[in-house]
Amino acid sequence: MIPDKAPGEEVLHASGDLKKQAHIPSFEKYKELYIRSVESPEEFWGDVAKDFFWKTKYTGKFLDYNFDVTKGEIFVKCMEGATTNICYNVLDRNVHERKLGDKVAFYWLGNEPGDEKTVTYRELLQQVCKLANVLKSQGVKKGDRVSIYMPMVVELVVAMLACARIGAVHSIVFAGFSAESLCERIMDSQCCILITADGFYRGDKLIGLKLIADEALQKCRDKSFTVEKCIMLKHLTKEDEASSGSLSPPAKRTCPDLQQEKQKERVRKVRPSPQVPWNPEVDLCWHSLIGGASEECEPVWCDSEDPLFILYTSGSTGKPKGVLHTVSGYMLYTAATFKMVFDYHSDDVYWCTADIGWITGHSYITYGPLANGATSVLFEGLPTYPDVSRMWEIVDKYHVSKFYTAPTAIRLLMKYGSEPVQKYKRTSLKILGTVGEPINPEAWQWYYSVVGEKRCPVVDTFWQTETGGHVMTPLPAATPMKPGSAHLFEIVESALVEHEAVAEAAVVGRSHPVKGESLYCFVTLNDGINYNQKLEAELKKQGTCKYKSAY
């Protein structure tokens, strides 16, 4: 349900120049597309699908679903009968059909300034094919689950796409999680192999990933679940630290087809390397395996509704649950929302600061940007390390035009004032975005006024792991802006789960004959709690009070 016209009071608007070039330049154009998507979804999404390769076309309905338990099994189906491969679409199609092989896919920056490299689409495809062949040589096949527990390195993207290329299902676990959390997720998704790294730094803090991974695998064994193999990337361990005759893998070396750049004027800190326990019965070295692998790997063609990945929710609203996303619908939705919400154009440099261990990183670092042939920044470090100007230095260095970060990071940087931001020009910025939680009006205004200098629209996005992509958001050229306007649903959800009786909650909009739109709340109660009118009244009061206090 959308209004007949855009609000005209107490709102901010995009510049005329941005509107001229925008994919959706006005509220009227947005309304036209919205109505088409609702009234003719097959036609709307069929047009999006034309940009992708399909080995076979769909045979049933383009979109079919049932959410009513009284009518039978709950299901959602998109393009049933079609076959494709998402890795082929985000890499091969860009390299061979769109001739983007030499275009930069990722500018990678490590924790330490000066630790960086540039990876093109062709180089990324070659590395993905190599690892895909390695996985096949280890017996991984279509439908198998692969656990990935890695820092924010290019090899994490390589691992995801290698799984997708052979039809395996990746299950990425955020590299800040404990051994118990990793064990729980490996067992729940029945993973046959683990891909990890020796370790990484977050600012000055060393995270020994291999130690944690080994502890997790032991916990799995203690619970009668054995992961046969663990592939480890040498991210930190240097050549002179590998002892002669050791069972440890060879040192990390620069891949000949990945261009490595170092800033000569900066002296990198010498840091201790992580402990790397090594079990030759289980552990395999990424670099040794990749070195002998072929750069050619035919994609496995997957049904439209085949699983693509499992990602676990954080557990903040109850026990973590694995959310399964399938191939075609996810590919189309992330590609379309990335293009429209960030108004992506071929000359943009895009930077999402999220971790790939969360859904934001899956959808808006890997799949959405690559599906559009975008150039992205991939950042391993922290916004405050080695100083609080790090983000704005990176924006200037790579001429970032579209910037997407979390309100937590914005509030953190706010407390240091405007001077660290204004040390850098930021003239390349065109659109700013927020994700992950509600943004309070004060932080929104600082972001818009100081970072964007009142010339960059702010797309304040609301969505969830379950949706896979943006559900509610402004469009930069079409939607008038108002601080904090996208997060009513999330505020009410947060209020509901604060109640002692509630385990989980989800809020959606529904049409209302008088108000135009109202909220519909889905609530999962804790074990042993019965639903009654008193509890209903309490929950309505709690959600209403929280919303009023926020606005």
N, C-alpha and C positions, 0 to 999 in steps of 0.2 A: 504494500500500500504506500503510494507516494503522493505528495500534495500536487495540486494542479499547477502551481507555480512556485518558484524558489522564494524563500523568505527574503525580505528586502531590508529589514531593520536589524541593527546591532550585529551585523555580520561583515566579514571581510571577503574580498574577491581577488581572484588571480589577475595578473597583468594582461593587458591586451596582446602583448607579444606571445605570451604562453598560450593564450586562447587560439591565436591564429594557427599555431602548429599542432594543436592538441588532437588526439584521436577522437575525443569526445569534447567538443569546444563549448558546449552550452548545456544548460539544464534541460532545454527543450530536446536536444539531441539525446541526452541521457534518458529522458522519459520515453522517447520513441523506441530506443533500444530495450529499455526495461519492459515495456508493453509487449514488444515482439518476443522477448525471451520467455514471458509468461504465457502469452496466447499461442505462440508458435515455437515452442522450445526445440523441436526437431530441426526447423529451418534455421533458427538462431545458432544452435550448437553445431549444426551441419556445416555452416559457413566457417566456423572456427576449425572444424575437423579437416577442411580442405587444405589447410596449411601443413598437414602431417601426412606421413606415409602409412598406408594400410596394405598389408600383404593380401588380406581378403576383406571384403566389405561386410558390414553388418547385415544380418538376415531377419532379425526380429524388429521390435520397436526400437527407436533410437534411445528412448528413455522409458523405463518401466519400473514401478515401485508400488509397495503397499506398506503403510504404516498403521493399519487398523487390524489389531489382533482378532477382531470378530470376523474378519474376512479371510483369515488364513495366515500363512507364514509371513513374517516381516522380511522384506527384501528390497534391494535397490539394484537395478541393472542398467548399464549404459552400453549401447552399441553391441548388444548381445550377438555373438556370431562373428564379429570382426576379429582379425588378428593383426598384431603390430609388435613393435619392440620399442620401449621408451628410450633405451640407450641409443638405438639406431636413429631415432628422431632428434635427439638432442646433440648427437655428435656426427654420425655419418652423413645425415641429411645436410647439416651445416657445412661440413668439409667438402662433400662431393657435389651436392645439388646447388647449394647456395654460394659455393666458392669462398667460404670463410675460413679455410684451413690456416691461413697466416694471421687471422685476427686473434687478438689476445682474449683468452677465455678468463684467466685469472691473473691479477697482480697479487702475489702472495707476500705478506709481511709477517716476519716472526716476532717473537716477544721482544727481542733486542733490536733497536734501530740499526739498520744496515744489513740485517739478515732478510734477504728478499729474493724472489725469483719471478720470472714471467713465463707463463705457460700458454701456448696457442691452442686453438681447437685441434689442429692436426697432432700436436704433441700429446694432448690429453687423450685423443682417440687411440694413439699408439700405446700409451701406458695402460689404458683400460683394457685393450685387447690382450696385452701381455698378462695382466693379472687374471683376466677371465680364463685364459689358457692354463694358468697356474692352478686356479680353483678347479677347473675340470680335471687336471692331472691328479688332484687330491681327492677325486671322486665326488665333487659337488655337482649336483645336477638340478634340473628344473624342479621347483617346488621345495628344495632344501632350504633350511633357514641358516643364515650366517650372522653371527654376532660380531659387531664392530665397536671397538672401544679405543678411540684414537683422539689425539688433540686436533686442533684446527689447522691441518696441513693439507696440501693438495692431494696427498695420498688417501685421505679420507674420502674425498670426492671420487677418486679412482676406484676405491673399494666399493662404494655404493653402486657406481655405474657398471663395474665388472659383474657384480651380482645380477643387476638388471639385464645385462647383456645375455647371460646364460639362463635367465628365468628363475634364478635363485632369489629368495626373499631376504632382504637385509633387515637386521634389527639393530639399530644403532643405540648405544648406551652412552649418555653424557659422561665425558671423561672426568667429571668431578664427583661421580657417584662412588660409593663404597664397594668393597668386595661382596658384601652381602646383597646389595642392590643388583650388582652385575650377575651374581649367581642366580638370584631370583628370576631375572629376565631371561637368562640363558635357558634355565630349566622350563620356564613357562612356555617359551616359544620353541623348545626342543631343537636348539641350534646344534649343528654337526661340526662346526669349526669356529674358532675365534680369531679375529684379526686385531692386533693391538700394536703398541709402540713401546720403546724402552722407557720414555718419560717425556716430560715437557716442563717448561717454566711458566708460571703465571705471575708476572712481576718478578719478585725476588724469591718466590716460593717454588721449590722443586716438587713435582708430582711424579712419583715412581710408578708409572702405569704397569710395567711388567710385574713388579712385586704384587700390586693389587690384583692384577689379572690371574697370577698364579694362585693367590689366596682364594680367589673366586672359583677357580677350577678345582681346587682341593675341596672347597665346600660342596661343589657339585658332586664330586666323587663320594664324599661322606654321605650324601643323600642318594647314592646309587645311580647317579647320572654322570656318564663319562663323555667328555669332549675329546676326541681323538687327537686333534692337531691344533696348534696355535701358531699363526704366522705373525712374526714380530718385525716391525719397521724400526731401523736404527735412526732415530731422529736426533738424539743428543750425543750418543757415544762417538768419540773421535778415534781416528785410526791409531794414534799413538797409545791409546788405552787398551787396545786388544793385545793380550799377551800371546806370545808365540806358543803354538801347540794347544791353545785353549779350545774348549768345546763351544765357546761363544761364537756367534756369527761374525762374519767379516764386518769391518767398519762401514758405516754409511759413506757412500761415495756419490759424487755428483753424477747424475744420469747424463750421458752424453747428449741426449736430445732435449734436455731441459736447461734453458739458458739461465745461468746463475749470475746475478749482479751483486757486487759488494760496494758499499760506499767507502771509498778509500780514506776519507777525512775523519771517519769515526773509528775509534778503537773499541772493539767488543770486549766485554767483561769475560774473564776466564772464570768459569763456574765449575763446581764439582758435577760429575756425571752421575746418573742414577745407578743403583745396583741392578744388575741384570742377571738374575738366576737363569740357568739354562738346563733344560732337560732334553737330551737328544732324542728321547723316545716320543716326545710331544712337540717340541719347539722347532720351527722352521724359520729361516732367515728370508725376509722379503726380498732383499737385494740379490741373494744367491739364486732364488727362484726366478725372479724377473729377468736376471741376466741371460738366461738361456731360453727364454720364452719367445714365441713368435709374435710379431706385431699384427698378424692377421687372425681374426677370430669371427666366424660367421655368427650373427645374432640368432638366438633361439626365438622363434615367433610365438608370441603368447596370445592367448584368448583375451578379449577385452576385459573380462571379469576375473582374470588370473590375479593372484596377489602380487603386489609390488614390494611393500614393506610392512613391517610391524613396528610401531613406535609406542612406547609406554608413557602414559600420563605421569605427571610428577608425583602423584599420590597426595597432593594437598587437599583433595576432597574425598579421601578414603584410600583404600588399597589401590596401588597402581594397576591399571588395566591396559592390556595390549590393544591398540587400535590398528585395524587392518585397512590399508588402502589398496585399491586395485588399479590396474594399468590405465585404461583409456580415459575414464571419467576424471581421474586425478590429473593426468597429463593435460587434458583440455582445459580444466579449471585453473590449474596453476599457471599455464601459459597465458590464458586470457586475462586473468586478474592481474598478473604481473604487468602485462602490456597496458591495460587500461588504468589501473590504480596508480602506477608510477609514470604513466604516459611515456612509455619507453620508445626511444628512437635509436637508430643504428649508431649514432655518434656519441651516445651516452656512456658514461662510466658510472656504474652503480655500486653502492656499498651498503650491505646489510651487516650490522655488527653482531648479530645473533650467533649462537653456537649451533652447528649442524646437528648436535645432539637433541635439539628441540625441533618441533614441527616448523617453526619459522625458517630454520636453516635448511630443512629438507625442501620446502616449497619455494622459498625466496632467496636462497643462495645457490642451490643446485638445480632443481628441475625447472622452475619457472624461468629464471634468467637464461639458462642454457637452451631451453626450448625456443627462445626468441633470438638466439645468437648474440647475447649480450656480453659485454666485458664487465667483470666484477672485481672488486677488491675482496680478498680473503685474508682476514686478520687474526693472528694467533694471540695477540697481547691484550692488555688492559687499557681503558681510556685514560688512566692516570699514571701510566708507567712509560718511560721514566719520568715524565712530568705531565701536568694536566692539559698541555697543549697538543698531546700526541695525535688526537683525532683530527684536529684542524690542520696540522702539519701534513697528515696523510691526504686530506681533502685537497690541499694545494698541490702536493707532489704529483698526484694522479689525475688532477682536474675532475674530481668526483662531481657529478651533476645531480644524482639522485641518492639521497642518504636516508637510511632506515635504521632506527635505534629504539631503545627502550626508555620509558619514562624514568626508570631507576637511574639510568646513566645520565639523563638530562638533569635530574634533581641533584645527583652527585656533583656534576660539573657546575651547576648553578651556584653552589656555595663558594666557589672560587672567584665568582664575579665575571665580568665581561672581558677583562684585560687579557687572559690567556687565549680567549677566542679571537680577539681583535688583533693579536700579534700576526695573524695570518689573513690573507685577502678573502678567501672563500668565494671569489667572484664566479667560479664555475657552478656553484650550487643553483639548482632550479626548483627542486621539489624536496621537501622534508617529510619523513614519515615516522610514526610511532607504533609500537607493537608490544604486547605482552601483559599489559595491565592498564587500568584507567590512568589518564594523565590529568592532573589537577590544573585548573585554569592558570595559576601562577607560572607553573612550569611550561605550559603551552605558550604563554605570552613571551617568556624568556627565549624559548626555542625559536619562535617566529620572529621576534624583534631583534635579538642579539645574534643568534646563529644565522638566521636567514635574512636579516636586515630588512624585514617587512616586505620582501619581494618574492619569497618562496612559499607557495601554498603548503599547508601541513595536512597530510593524509593520516588521520587518526584512526587506525584500523582495529576492528574487533573481529575475532574468530577464535577457533579452538582446534586442538589436536584432532578432534572428531570430524571437523568440517574440512580439514586439509588446506583451506584457503580462505581468503577474506569473505566475511559474511556481511559486515556493515562497515562502510567507509565512505568518506567524501571522495569525489573524483576531482583532481587538481584544478581543472579548468571549468568544470561544470557545476560544482557544488559550492555555494557560499559557505565560508568557514565560521565556526563558532567554537571557542575553546572548550575542549572536553566533551564535545557533543556526541561522540560515537560510542560512549561506554555506559549507557543506561543499563543495557542487558547485563554487563559484567558486574556492575555495582549491585544490582538486585541479586544476581547469583551469589556474590560474595556474602551478602547479607543473609541469605537463606542458609548457606552452609555454616554460618556462625551459630545457628541454633543447635542446641545439643541433640536434637532428635534427627538431624539431617546428615546424611553421608555425602550425597552429591545433589547438584541442582543444575538445570539448564533452562534458559529463558529464551523464548522466541516471540516475535510479534504476530498478532492476528488482527484481522479487520474488526472494526467496531462501528455499529450503525450511527452512533452519535459523535464519538471522539475521533473516528477515523481509524485509529489503531490502539490496541491495548496489549498488555503482556500476558503470555500464557507460560506458566511455570511448571516444569517437570521436576519432581522431587523424589529422590531415593532415600528412604528412612533407614536408620540404623537397625540392626537386628533387634527384635523384641519390641519395637515401637509400633503401635497401631495407629492408623490414621483415623481422626475423628474431627468433629466440627470445632472443638476447642483448639486443637492443634492447627487447623486450617486458619482460624482467626489469628492465632499467634504469628504464623508465618506471613500472612498478609500484612499485619502490623509491622513486623520486622523489616520486610522488604520496602514498605512505604516510608518508614522512618529513615532508613538508610539513604534512600533516594533523595528525600527532602533535605537531609543534612548535607548531602554532596552538592546540591544545586541551590 
